[in-house]
């Protein structure tokens, strides 16, 4: 694991699978890396208020939550946030969008690009909210949640997690909610709505993009565990992302832009998916994904 910037100012770099990234830790109480099984109460989260934010169709949230960030900033409220995403360009964009503390009330105190780095930074800075990508080197967002379970359970200073991902797949949403995340929004969300979501999660609310809330409610309304798809399990998380976008009709260049990777990398992922699933072309791949309701 690469080191991350600590309070003393070390600046070593860490590299994800496709993009070089540097994790930074802000000031905060130091603690040892937390380990243990995830115990987040997803059922309780769903039972609480669910905010409709960041709809993929471009609709925005309405009601009191749309002014939450402005009210917080005017009243001097602050929320300390850690950004966890393996794409440095995306982290930089989020930082620029929401990290102007005097305007938004959000103070970004650390960044991380993989699971080990995330656990180290979160443990050191003890933020109030972590913006967590679902797909990360080292085990994904679910592994971060598992290892940070004691921090989530701290009654005096709980660390709360809000998933922020390009994926809107039901299994990704359900996985991180079962792991203890307080909400899940997609990367189509606006900066204003993301700030509002962060403050709501800080207050203990459950926050979901509208379509994703239905996945969670359906999952916890059923007592049956979803069946294991052995074919799908052969694919890496990134290959699943590429698979879904191909099945939705995206061109290679569009997928590359969406996932912050090169066109050549997209081609490599598509070839790997076709080989693992024993399919011949993207049309067969689309039918395969549609039959499994992955689109």
C-alpha positions in Angstrom: 0.0 0.0 0.0 1.2 3.5 -0.8 1.5 6.0 2.0 -0.8 9.0 2.2 -0.2 12.5 3.2 -0.3 12.7 6.9 -0.6 15.7 9.2 3.2 16.0 9.1 3.1 16.7 5.3 4.6 13.6 3.7 3.7 13.4 0.0 4.3 10.0 -1.5 2.1 8.9 -4.4 -0.3 6.0 -4.8 -1.3 4.5 -8.1 -4.7 2.9 -9.0 -5.1 0.4 -11.8 -5.4 3.1 -14.5 -4.9 6.5 -13.0 -2.1 7.8 -10.7 -3.7 9.2 -7.5 -2.4 10.9 -4.4 -4.2 10.4 -1.1 -4.1 13.3 1.4 -5.0 13.2 5.0 -6.0 16.4 6.8 -5.8 17.1 10.5 -7.8 15.0 12.9 -7.6 12.5 15.7 -5.2 9.6 14.9 -6.3 6.1 15.4 -5.3 2.6 14.4 -6.8 1.1 11.2 -10.2 -0.3 12.0 -11.0 -3.9 11.2 -14.0 -6.1 11.7 -17.2 -7.2 10.0 -19.7 -4.6 8.7 -22.6 -4.1 11.0 -24.4 -1.1 9.3 -28.1 -1.3 9.8 -29.4 -0.8 6.3 -33.0 -1.6 7.3 -32.9 1.3 9.7 -31.4 3.6 7.0 -34.2 2.7 4.6 -36.9 3.3 7.3 -35.7 6.8 7.8 -36.3 9.7 5.4 -35.2 9.1 1.8 -34.2 12.2 -0.1 -34.7 12.3 -3.9 -31.5 13.8 -5.3 -29.4 13.6 -8.4 -31.9 11.9 -10.6 -30.3 10.6 -13.8 -33.0 12.2 -15.9 -31.7 15.6 -14.8 -34.4 16.4 -12.3 -33.3 18.1 -9.1 -34.4 17.8 -5.6 -37.3 20.0 -4.4 -38.3 21.1 -0.9 -36.3 22.2 2.1 -33.2 20.1 1.2 -32.4 22.3 -1.8 -31.4 25.2 0.5 -29.7 23.1 3.2 -26.2 23.9 2.0 -26.8 27.6 1.7 -28.4 27.7 5.2 -25.5 25.7 6.6 -22.9 27.9 5.1 -24.6 31.1 6.3 -25.0 29.7 9.8 -21.3 28.7 10.0 -22.0 24.9 10.0 -19.3 22.7 8.7 -18.9 19.1 7.7 -15.6 17.3 7.4 -15.4 15.0 4.3 -13.0 12.5 2.9 -13.1 11.7 -0.9 -12.5 8.0 -1.8 -12.2 7.4 -5.6 -9.5 5.7 -7.7 -9.7 8.4 -10.3 -7.6 11.5 -9.5 -9.4 13.6 -12.1 -12.8 12.9 -10.5 -11.6 13.6 -7.0 -10.2 16.9 -8.3 -13.5 17.8 -9.9 -15.5 17.0 -6.7 -13.0 19.0 -4.6 -13.5 22.0 -6.9 -17.3 21.6 -7.0 -18.0 21.2 -3.3 -14.7 22.0 -1.4 -15.0 25.8 -1.2 -15.7 25.7 2.5 -16.8 29.3 2.9 -19.4 28.9 0.2 -20.6 25.3 0.8 -19.7 24.5 4.4 -17.8 21.4 3.2 -14.2 20.9 4.3 -12.4 18.2 2.4 -9.8 16.8 4.9 -8.5 13.9 3.0 -8.4 11.8 -0.2 -7.8 8.2 -1.0 -7.5 6.0 -4.2 -7.7 2.4 -2.9 -9.0 0.4 0.0 -5.9 0.4 2.2 -5.3 4.1 1.6 -9.0 4.9 2.4 -8.9 3.0 5.7 -5.7 4.8 6.7 -7.0 8.3 5.8 -10.4 7.8 7.4 -8.9 6.4 10.6 -6.5 9.3 10.9 -8.9 12.2 10.1 -12.2 10.8 11.5 -14.4 12.8 9.0 -18.1 13.1 9.6 -18.9 11.9 6.0 -17.0 9.8 3.5 -17.9 10.0 -0.2 -17.1 6.5 -1.2 -16.8 5.0 -4.7 -18.1 1.5 -5.0 -15.4 0.1 -7.2 -11.9 0.5 -5.7 -8.6 -1.4 -6.0 -8.2 -3.7 -3.0 -11.7 -5.0 -2.5 -14.1 -2.2 -3.4 -16.2 0.1 -1.3 -17.7 -2.8 0.6 -14.3 -3.7 2.0 -13.7 -0.1 3.2 -17.1 -0.3 5.0 -16.2 -3.7 6.6 -12.8 -2.4 7.9 -14.3 0.9 9.1 -17.3 -0.7 10.9 -16.0 0.3 14.4 -15.8 3.9 13.3 -19.4 3.8 12.0 -20.5 2.4 15.3 -18.9 5.1 17.4 -21.7 6.7 19.3 -19.9 9.9 20.1 -18.2 10.6 16.7 -19.7 8.3 14.0 -18.2 8.3 10.6 -21.0 8.1 8.0 -20.6 6.9 4.4 -22.4 8.2 1.3 -21.7 6.1 -1.9 -21.0 8.2 -4.9 -20.6 6.0 -8.0 -21.0 5.9 -11.8 -22.8 2.5 -11.3 -26.5 2.4 -10.8 -26.7 -1.4 -10.7 -29.0 -2.9 -8.0 -26.3 -5.3 -6.7 -23.8 -2.4 -6.1 -26.4 -0.3 -4.3 -27.6 -3.2 -2.1 -24.0 -4.3 -1.4 -22.9 -1.0 0.1 -26.1 -0.4 2.0 -25.8 -3.8 3.6 -22.3 -2.8 4.5 -23.5 0.2 6.4 -23.5 3.2 4.0 -26.2 5.8 4.7 -27.0 6.5 1.1 -26.1 6.1 -2.5 -26.1 8.7 -5.3 -24.7 8.5 -8.8 -22.1 10.7 -10.4 -24.8 12.5 -12.5 -25.7 14.4 -9.3 -25.2 18.2 -9.3 -22.8 19.9 -7.0 -25.5 21.6 -5.1 -27.4 18.4 -4.5 -24.2 16.6 -3.5 -23.6 19.2 -0.8 -27.2 18.8 0.4 -26.8 15.1 0.5 -23.6 15.3 2.5 -25.2 17.5 5.1 -28.3 15.2 5.3 -26.1 12.1 5.8 -24.1 14.0 8.5 -27.5 14.5 10.3 -28.2 10.8 10.1 -30.7 10.8 7.2 -30.6 8.1 4.5 -30.2 9.7 1.0 -30.7 8.0 -2.3 -31.2 9.0 -5.9 -34.9 8.3 -6.7 -34.4 5.1 -8.8 -31.9 3.6 -6.4 -34.2 3.9 -3.4 -36.5 1.4 -5.0 -33.7 -1.2 -5.2 -33.0 -0.9 -1.5 -36.7 -1.1 -0.5 -37.3 -4.1 -2.7 -34.1 -5.8 -1.4 -35.1 -5.5 2.3 -38.7 -6.3 1.7 -37.7 -9.7 0.5 -36.3 -12.4 2.9 -34.7 -14.3 0.0 -31.1 -13.7 -0.8 -30.4 -12.9 -4.5 -29.1 -15.9 -6.5 -25.4 -16.0 -7.2 -24.6 -15.5 -10.9 -21.4 -17.5 -11.5 -20.9 -16.0 -15.0 -21.2 -12.4 -13.6 -18.9 -13.3 -10.7 -16.1 -14.0 -13.2 -16.0 -10.4 -14.2 -14.1 -7.7 -12.3 -15.9 -4.6 -11.0 -14.5 -2.5 -13.9 -15.5 -5.1 -16.5 -19.0 -5.0 -15.1 -19.1 -1.3 -15.5 -17.9 -1.5 -19.1 -20.4 -4.4 -19.8 -23.3 -2.3 -18.7 -22.3 0.7 -20.7 -21.7 -1.4 -23.8 -25.1 -3.0 -23.3 -26.7 0.5 -23.1 -25.3 1.4 -26.5 -22.4 3.6 -25.5 -19.5 3.9 -28.0 -16.0 3.1 -26.8 -15.0 6.8 -26.7 -18.1 7.6 -24.6 -17.3 4.8 -22.2 -13.7 6.0 -21.9 -14.9 9.5 -21.1 -17.5 8.2 -18.6 -15.0 6.0 -16.7 -11.9 8.3 -17.1 -9.9 5.6 -18.9 -8.4 5.3 -22.4 -10.2 3.9 -25.4 -7.5 1.2 -25.6 -8.3 0.2 -22.0 -12.0 0.0 -22.9 -11.2 -2.3 -25.8 -9.1 -4.5 -23.5 -12.0 -4.8 -21.0 -14.5 -5.6 -23.7 -12.2 -8.4 -25.0 -11.9 -9.8 -21.5 -15.6 -9.8 -21.0 -16.3 -11.5 -24.3 -13.7 -14.1 -23.5 -14.9 -14.8 -20.0 -18.6 -15.0 -21.0 -17.8 -17.0 -24.2 -19.5 -14.4 -26.4 -18.6 -13.4 -29.9 -19.6 -9.7 -30.2 -21.2 -6.7 -28.5 -24.7 -7.7 -29.8 -24.5 -11.0 -28.0 -23.1 -9.2 -25.0 -26.1 -6.8 -25.0 -28.6 -9.7 -25.1 -26.7 -11.4 -22.3 -26.8 -8.3 -20.1 -30.5 -7.6 -20.9 -31.5 -11.1 -20.0 -30.0 -10.6 -16.5 -31.5 -7.1 -16.1 -28.1 -5.5 -15.9 -28.9 -2.7 -18.3 
